[in-house]
C-alpha cells in the first residue's frame, strides 16, 4: 500500500509521466505540469527520489531502474486510458436515444 499512497499523491504520476522519455530539470517539469506549484514539485521530487524511483542527474531528474520498470508497467494503463477516452468521445457525439 505504500506505493499506492505515493502514487496517489497529487502530481506524482504526472511527474513520472513527464520523465518517461528522459531527464528533465525542475523548470521544464513546472512548464509541462500547468498548475503545479514549485513547492509541491520539490516535495514530490524528494518523495520519489527517497523511494528510489527517480534520481537527480546533471541533466535534471530521471527515472531510475525501478522508475523505468514502473513506466513499463504503466504502459497498459496508458493504452487502456486512450481506448477509454476514445469511447467517451464517441459517446459524447452520439445523439441521446429517446
N, C-alpha and C positions, 0 to 999 in steps of 0.2 A: 504493500500500500504506500510505502514511502515514495516510490516512483510516481504513482498516480497523484499524490499530494504535490509533488514537484511540478509535474506536467500540467496539473490543473490550475496552477497559479497563472494569473493573467499575464500574457505576453510570452510565457516560457516557450510554448510550442512555436509561436511566430518567430521568435529569435532563432530557434533551431532551424526552422524552415529557411530563413534568410541565409543561414550559414551553410546550407546544403551544397552549394556549388563551390565553396571555397572561403577563405578568410575574409573578414570584413572588420573595419575599425568601428569604434563606437559612433562616430558621426554618420557613417554610412548606414549603420543599423537604425539610428534615430530617423534618418531620412526615409528609409524603407518602411518603417513602422509608424505611420502617421498617427499621432495621438499618444505615443509612448513618451513618458517624461524621462529625463536623464536619470533622475533618482531611482525610478523603477527599473530602468535598463541596467544600471550598475548593480542593483540588488539582485536581479535575475542572473546577470553575468557571474556574480560571486557565487550564487547558489548552484548554477550549472557547472561552474569550474570546481567547486568543492565536491560536487557529485561525480567528477571525472568525465563529464560529458563534453565539455569544451575546455580549451586551454588558450592562454594568451600566447601570441607568437609575434615576431617582428612585423608581420603583416596585419595584425589585429587579433581577432578571436577566431578560432577554428574548431571544428569538430575533432575530438579525439577518436581513437579506435572504437571506444564504446559509443561515442556520438555518431560515428559513421554506421555502426551496426543498428543504432536506433533509427537513423534516417532510412536505412534499407527496410527496416521493419514497418515504418510508417508509409512506405510506397503503396501497399494495398489499400490503406485508408484513403490516401490521396486519390487513387483510382476510383474507389467507391464514391468519394465526395464529388468527383467530376460527373459520374453517372447520375448521382442524386440531383445535382444542380441542373443537369440537362432535363431530367424528368420534371423538376419543379418548373422550369421554364416552359416546357411543353404543356404542363397542366395549367399554367397561367394564361397560355394562349388559347386554350380550348374554351369555347363558349359554354356557359353554365347550362346543364341539362334541366329541362322543365318537365 
